[in-house]
Amino acid sequence: MFHVKDHKTDYLFEPFGYMGSKRLKRIKESWAGFFQEEILRELPVEELMRHYDPAQGRPSKEMYAVLGAVLLQQMMDLTDEETIDNFAFNLQWHYALNVTDESDKGSYLSPKTLWTMRTMMMQDGLAPVIFDRVAEKLKKIFAVDTKQQRLDSMHIFSNMRHLGRVGLIAQTLRKFLVNLKRHNREQYEALDEEVRERYMSKRGESVFSLVKPSEAEMTLRTLGQDLFELIERFRKHEKICEMNSYGLLVRVFGEQFQVKTSEGESRILINKKVPSDSLQNPSDPDATYDGHKGKGYQVQVLESYSERKEGDEEAPPLNLITYVEAQPAHEHDSHTVKKALKKTRQENRAPSRILADSLYGGDDNHVDCQDQGVELIAPVKTNKPCPNVGLANFSYGAQNWITECPMGHAPISNYHRKDRHSAWFDSDLCLNCPLREKCPVKRGGKGHFIRYSNKELRLELRKAYEQTPEFREHYRYRAGCEATMSELDRKTGIKNLRVRGMEAVSLCVFLKATGINIFRAARVRNRKPQPLGWAARPLPALCRVLNSGQKAFRLAFAALRIQIAEIRADFDATYPFQENLAA
């Protein structure tokens, strides 16, 4: 049976009143108090009702508490055993999950219940639902402005061993033979004893782990031959072909080897160019390879930010993670911009400005963002420096036609075809021009000319914009995304997960990002406002004068005069002496 508590109705008596006023105040001001007040009721427990019979069976654990425990496990980066202990004994967890029953029925969570809940969450795709609901709730509570956002990625590792090429193929063969022995003993016994001894014995496993570099090529050929023979032997066996381990055999052979047939003989050749989306470990088929960061997965994070100036008295607003996604490591970052804009637009969290690094700053992304009314600020990915005189120094009219050169001379003629253009200038003017050595205009039969495309023009204009103080002022806030990645790693352990497979990795990524949003929201809620009024501000200003010069003293004195004038105006409004005297 499906069992939930009513968390919307307040208690007549405080169930945690036994803690005392001081401890109760402290726990209410912590993340646990914020979780119970704002987050617990947002958990999508209604999505789990289909897994339970409405009338028959033993009542389930309180579903809000169990679903919240899975979320807290990822927030705190805990093992299953640590999660069970915290659910049973941690007073903060009891308060956050509103667990008031101290018996085993209410305060104990078995490992099987925890595993089952995670499985159901992955099957129903509840992790993205939790992330979206919590993000929307926090956006409303703190009035988060999502117009300005920044985007970055981080490489993460699943719980798999990093194997070399020989170890990968040997482990894949071993996994297939283990499954074959378990499900089809007769076919396993029919294999050559030499093959079984080579991969199933401990001696064979140690041999493949200690291959010398000089023997690697010969070992790879042996492995490739064994792979090919096993694939061909069971190709027509339907039950064996349906095994996942057999599919991994076929995948590894196609990625690591090539078959060359000549004169009726098949030769196994080692593939020198292995694709980046190749299998990295048979225990985690979804993990791929990135040329710079290695094996595993990557996480895309989009968060809001605000451009606060030095000296602002207002407390900094909540920086909310608005979009997160787990991807294979080989996927390029540039593909994320379109998906992030589409998702945030659906959830009413779309930005009007995005800060990103050069990997996201491709011309296609800039054009797409411009069409959607979004300003993408990212450096141009090129090794060429911005020229002193280039396309950006010319003047342009409609359809990107040149109207004037850097010296103010109009072209003789303009031609265009699709997105390519050319402009011709008078050779007499160009030969006598002081910018002749730096100008990109070239000499031709009809005069001097310059050819360019719309894409080349856009890139030149972006390069020129990168040299301006305006670009540096906006782009300096992108560095704040590195702090978010560090916080995700330090608090939630996102870089080294305890799971394998894309489904489990995505579950962890969404819940850990949700946890960071909750931690940040709790800090912002408990941040004490800066004191207002004349008595609070002049003292720090005058203290700073002790370590500053005459200019700072004048500024502090001017601020003090303004405060005195405000106080006098308030005093005159409250006690109108002039009116009393006139009466």
N, C-alpha and C positions, 0 to 999 in steps of 0.2 A: 504493500500500500504506500501511497505517496503521502509524506508527512512534512508539513511546513508550519512554522509559527507565524503569528501576526506581529510583525515588527513595526507596524505603523501606529498601533495604539500604545500610548504610554502606560507605564506601570502606576498603580495607585501608590505603592511604596517602592522606594529605590531598592532594587534587588542587590546592588553592590554597596549598600550603605554600611555594611560591616567593615569596610576598609577604612572608614574615618574620613573626615572632611579634607585633610591635606592630601592623602593618597588619592582620594576620589577626584579632587581638583586636578591633580597632576596627570592622572590617566585620561581625564576628559580633554586635557590640552595636548595630549600626545597623538600620534597617528591612529592609535586604537579608538580614541573618542571620535575623531573625524570619520574613521571607517564605519563605525556603528551608526553615526548620525546621518551620513550622506551616501555611503557606498553600498552598504549591506542590502538595502532595499532595491538597489538597481540591478542586482545579479539576476540573470534570466533563468530562474528556476522553472518557470512555466514551460520552457522548452524541453524539460526532462520528463514531463508527465507521461509522455507516450511510452516510456520504458517501464512503467509500473501499472499494475492493475488497480483500478479505482476502489474496488471493494474487497478483493481477496488478497491473502498473503500477510506476512508480518510487516508492521509499519517500518518504513525506512528510517534512516537517520534524518535529523532535521536538515532539509536540503539546502537552506541558506547557509548553514554552518559548514556543511561539507564542501559546497561550491566555494565558499569563502576561504576554506582551509587550502584548497588547491591554489587559489590566487595568492594567499599569504606564503605558501611554500616557495613559489617563484619569486615573490617580492624579497624574501629573506635569504634565498639561495640555500635551501635546506634539503637534506636527504629525506627519504621516506620515514626513517626511524626518528629523525629529529622533528619532523612534522607531527608524527603521532605523539611524541613526548610533549611538544608545545601545545597541541590540542588538549592534552590531558592535564597538564600542570601549569601552563603559563597563564597568569592572571590577565595579562594584556590581550592575549588571544581570546580568552573568555569574554572580556568586555567588548572587544572588536566584533566578535561573532554573536554577541548577545546570548552566550551559553550560561543559563542560570541554574541548570540542573547539575548538581555535583556528583550524581551517581554515574555508574559506568554507562548507563543508557544514554545520558546526555553529554558526558565529558570524555568518552572513549571513542577512538576511531581506529578500526582495524586496518591492516595493510590492504586486505582485499577490497574494502570499501573505497580506499583511496585510489587503488588501481582501476577499479570499475568506473569511478567518477571521471578519471582522466580519459579512459577509453570512450565513454559516452560523449565527453566534450569534444574529442577529436572527430568522432563520427558525425556529430551534429554541427560541427564548426562553431562552437560557442565562444572560443577565445576572441575572435574578431568582434563578436556581438558585445562581449564584456568591455573590450577596449573602446568601442564606439559609444556605448552607453555611459561609461564613466567619463570619457572625454567630453561628451555633450553636457553631462551634469556639471562638470567643473567649469566648462565654458560659461554656463548660465550663472553659476554661483559667483564667480570672480569676474564676470563681464570681460572675458578674454577677447582681445582684438587680434584676429587671425589674418589681418591684411598683410603683415610682414612676417615671413617665415624663412627658415634656412634649412638646407638639405645636405645630408652627408651619409656615408656608408661606413660599415665596420665589418671586419672579417671575424667569423666565429668558428669554433671547432665543436664537432659532435663527439660523443664518447666512442671513438674508434681509434684503432691503432694505425699509425702512419707506416705504410708498407712501401718497399721498393718494388721495382718491376718484377723481379723474380719472386719475391714474397707474395705479391698480389696474385700472380697466376697459380702458385703453389697452394695458397689458401683457398682460392676458388675451386681448384680441383679437389682439395680435401673436403670442402663443404659439400660438393656434389656427391662424393663417394660416401660420406657419412649419411646423407639423406637417402642415397640409393640402398645402402645396407639396412636402413631402418624401414623403408617402405617396400623394397623389392629385393629380398634376400637372395633369391635365385639368380637374378641378373648380376648381383654383386659377386656371388661365388663363382660365376662363369668367367669373370675377368681374370687376366693373367695375374699370377701370384706376384710377379715382379712389380706390376703397377700398384697393386694393393700395398705391398711392402714399402714402396717408394713414398707414398703419400699418407698412409694411415699409421705407420709406425713412428715412434718417437725419434728413432734414428734418422729416418727420412726427413722429418721436420727440422731436425738440427742441421742436417746437411744443407738444406735450402736456405737456412738462416746464416750460414757461414761461407757463402760463395765468394771466391776471390774475384777481383775485377777482371783479371786475365781469363777467368773461366766463365764469365757472365754470358758471353755470346753463345758458347757451347751449351750451357745450361738452358738458356732461352730456347734454343732449337729443340732440345729434348722436351721441354715443357710444351712447346708449340705442337710437336708431333703427337704427344699424348692427348692434348686438347682435341686435335683434329680427329684422331682415331675414336675417341669417346663420342664426339659429336656425330660422326658418321655411323657409329655402331648403333646408337639409339635414336637416329633420326626418324625412323618409322614406328617407333614405340610410343603410342599416344599418351599413356599414363606418365611415362618418364618425361616426355616433351612438355607436359603441363607443369612439371616441377619448377619452382622458381630458381633453384640451383642450376638446373639445366639451361634455363634462359640466361643465367649469368655466364655459363660456359660459352654460349654462343656470342654473347656480348663481348667478353674479354678477347675471344679469338678474333672477332672482327675488328677490334680496336688495336690489338697488339701485333697481329700477323696478317700476312697476305698469302694467298694460294696462287701459284703460277703453274699452269699446266702446259707441258710441251711434250710432244710425241707420246701421249698417253700416260705420262708420269706427272705426278703432282709434287711440287716443291713448296716447302713452307719457308717463307721469307719474313724476316723481322721487320715490322713497320717502324721506320725511323721517326715519322711524324705522328705522334699520338695526339688525338684531339683533346681539347681542354675539358670537354664534358664526358670523358672516359671514366670507367669505374675506378674508384680509388681504394675501396675495401669492400669485400663481399658482404660484410655485416652492415654496411650502410650504402646501398646502391644509389641513393639520391645525392650523395656528396660528390662534388666535382673539384676542378683544379683551377686556381688563379695563378698566372705567371709571376705575379709580384708577391702574393701573400700565402700561396700554398693551397693545401687541400682543405675542404670544409664547405662552409656556407658564408653568406654575407647578409647583413641587415641594413635596410634603408630606413632612415629616420628623418622625418620632417617635423620641425617644431616652430612655434611662434616665438617672437622676440620683440623687444621694444628698444628704441634708440634713446636711451637716457643720457642726459648731459651731466657733466660734472657740476656738482652743487645743487642738483635737484633735491628738493626736500621731500617729495612724495616717495613712498616706499615702492620698490620695483614690483611690477605686476607679475602674475604667474606666467612662466614660460611653459606652454602646454605642448606636449607631443601630440600632433594632430594626425599623423600617418606613420605607420610602421609596416614593414613587409620583410619576410625571410625569403631569400633567393639562393639558387645554386651559385657557387663561387665563380663560375665561368661567365655568368651573365654580366653584360656591360652596364655601367651605371647610367649611361645616357638614356636607356630605355625606361628609366624610372619616372622621369619628369611627367610624361603623358599619363601614366597610371596614377601617379600621386595627385595630379590636377583633377582627373576624372573622379577619383574616390572622394577627395575633400569637397569637391563641388556637390556630390550627391549627399554628403553629410553636412552641408552648410558650413564648412570650415575652409573654404577655398581662399588662397592668398591672392593679393594683388601685386606682391613683390616677393621674389624668391632669390636668396643668396645661395650660391653653390660654387664648387671648385670647377676647374677646367674640364673634368671628365663629363660633367653635365652640360657644359657650355657649347655644345655643337650647334651648328647653324640651323639644323632642322628643329631643334628644341627652341631656339630663339624665335624662329618664324611661327611655330605652333603657339608659343606663349603670347607672342604679339597678337596673333589672331584672336586669342581668348581674352585679351585685355590684361595680361599678366606681364610684369616687368621681370625678366630673368637677368640677374646680374652675376656674371661668371666670366673669368678670364678666357681669352682665346687660347686654345691649345695649339701652340706653334712655337718653334724654336727661333723663328725669324723676329728680330727686333722691329719696333715700329719705325718706319722710315721718316727722315726729316721732312721730305716732301713726297707725298704719296697721293693716293686717290682721295684721302680724307681732306686734302687741302684744296681740292677743286670745288666749285659751286655746281649744284644740280637743280634741275627743274622737274617737270612732270616726267614720269616713267624712267627716272634716274638718268636723264640725258644731261650731259655737261653743258653748262651755260657760260662758265668763265674758268680760266686757269688760275693758278695761285697769284699771277701778276695782274689779273683782271682782264685778260684778253679773251674775247669770244671765239669759239671755233668757227672754221669756215663751213663745215658740214658735220652732220651727225647721222649715223646709220645704226640700225638695231635689227636683230633677228632673235626672236623668242626672248631669252633672258640675257643675251650678249649684246654689247654695245661697242661702238668705236667712234671716236671724235678726231677730226683733222684740223690742224692749226697751220697758220701761215709760217713757212720756213724762215722768212726774213725776220719775223719777230722772235722765233724760237732760237735762231742762231745768235742773236744779240741779247738774249735773256740772261740776267745775272744768275738765275737758278738752273742754267742749262746742265751743269754737271750732276745735280741732284734730282732733277725732274724725271719722272718715269716716261715722258714722251719720247718716242723714237722717230728716226728719220725714215721717210718712205718716198715713193715716186711722186705722189701728189702733194707732199708736204710732210709735216711732222704729225704723227698719229699716236693714239693710245687706245688699247683694247682692254676691255674688262667685262666681267659678268656681274650680275646682281649679287651673287654670293661673295665674290671678291670685294665688292664695294662695301657690303655689310661687315665683313671681317676687318677691313681697313678702318671703317668708322668705329668699330668696337675697340680696336687697338688704340686708336687716338683717344677714345673716351677713357681708357684705362690709365692714361697719363694725367688725368685731371684730378684736382683735389676732391671734386664731388664724388668720383668713383671710389677713391680711397676712404672718404668719410662714410659712405654706405657700406663698403665691402669689409670694413674692419669688424663689423658685428658678426661676420661669418665664423670667426674663430671661436665664438661661444659654443658652437656645435661640438667642438672637441671636449669641452667640459661635460656635455651631455653624454658623450660616449664613455668618458672616464667614470661618470656617475653610474651609468648602466653596468659597467664592469665591476666597479668597487662594491656597489650595494647589492646587485642582483646576480653577479657572476655570469653575465651573458656570453662572455668570450669562450668559456669552457663549459659546455652543457653536459648533463648526465644522461642524455637520451640520444637516439639515432633515428634517422628517417625524417623526411620533410614534414610530415604531419606532426610528429612530436616536437620537432624544432620550432615549427610555426606556433604551436601552443605555448611553448616557453617564451618565445619572443614577444607575442602579444601580451601575455600576462606580466612579463617583466617590465615592458613599457608602461602598462597600466599601473604597476607598482610605483614606478618613478613619478608618474603624474600624481599619485596619491601622496607620496612623500613630500613632493613640492607643494601641493595644495595645503597639507597640514602645516608646513613651515610658514607659508604665506598667511594662513589664518591666524597663527599664533604670533606673528610678527607684531611687536608692539609699535603703535604709531608714534611718530616723533612728536614731542610736546610742542604745542602752539602757544602763541602769546609773546608779549614783550619780555617777560621774565626769563624765558628759556633760551632765546636766541642771542641776545647781546653777549652773554657770558662766554660761550664758546668762541664767538667772534673776537672778543677782547683777549682771550687766552691765546688765540692764534697770532695775535699781534706781537706777543713776546718773542716769537721766532720768525717774524717777517719784517718787511721794511715799511717805509713811509706810505707807500701806495696802499698796502693792506690796511694800515691804520685809517687812512681817509675813507676807504670802503666800509670799514667797520663803524666808523663814526657816522657816516651817512645813513647806514642801516639803522643805527640807534636813533638818529633824529627822526627817521620815518616812523619808527615805533612810538616815539614820544608824541608825535603829532597825532597818530591814531588814538592813543590813549586820551589825549586832550579832547579830541573830537567826541569820543564816547562819553567822557566826563561831562562835557558841556551839554550833550544831548540828555543826559540823565539829570543833571542839576542846573537848570537854566537860571543862573544868578541874575542876568540882565533883566529878565522878565519880572523877577521878584522885586528888584530894585525899582523898576518903573512903576510897579503896583504900589 
